[in-house]
């Protein structure tokens, strides 16, 4: 998450702004989500889920 988290956040943030400002159509979000997956979004989600699961084991 430390390696790609900021880049993925920026990707989504920029896409949202472009859609809100009318620079891109709403369908642009689908392309951004596909790019998010390509850049490692699923791996980051798995990492966060594993971290969260480890918290519940320590309580």
C-alpha positions in Angstrom: 0.0 0.0 0.0 2.9 2.4 0.7 4.2 1.9 -2.8 1.0 2.4 -4.8 -1.6 3.8 -2.5 -0.9 7.4 -3.2 -0.9 6.9 -7.0 -4.2 5.0 -6.9 -5.8 7.7 -4.7 -4.6 10.4 -7.1 -5.9 8.5 -10.1 -9.4 8.3 -8.6 -9.3 11.9 -7.3 -8.3 13.3 -10.7 -11.0 11.2 -12.4 -13.7 12.4 -10.1 -12.7 16.0 -10.7 -12.7 15.6 -14.4 -16.2 14.0 -14.3 -17.6 16.7 -12.0 -16.1 19.5 -14.1 -17.5 18.0 -17.2 -14.1 17.3 -18.8 -15.0 13.6 -19.1 -18.3 11.8 -19.3 -19.5 9.6 -16.4 -18.5 6.5 -18.4 -14.9 7.6 -18.0 -15.1 6.2 -14.4 -15.3 2.7 -15.8 -12.0 3.2 -17.6 -10.4 4.6 -14.5 -11.6 1.6 -12.4 -10.0 -0.8 -15.0 -6.8 1.2 -14.8 -7.0 1.1 -11.0 -7.1 -2.7 -11.2 -4.2 -2.8 -13.6 -2.0 -0.7 -11.4 -2.5 -3.0 -8.4 -5.7 -1.9 -6.7 -6.7 -5.5 -6.0 -3.3 -6.3 -4.4 -3.6 -3.3 -2.2 -7.2 -4.3 -1.2 -5.9 -7.8 -0.3 -3.1 -6.3 1.7 -5.5 -4.1 3.7 -7.9 -6.9 4.3 -5.1 -9.1 5.6 -4.0 -6.3 7.9 -7.5 -5.8 9.2 -8.0 -9.6 9.8 -4.8 -9.7 11.8 -6.1 -7.0 14.1 -9.1 -9.1 15.0 -6.8 -11.9 16.0 -4.9 -9.8 18.5 -8.0 -8.7 20.4 
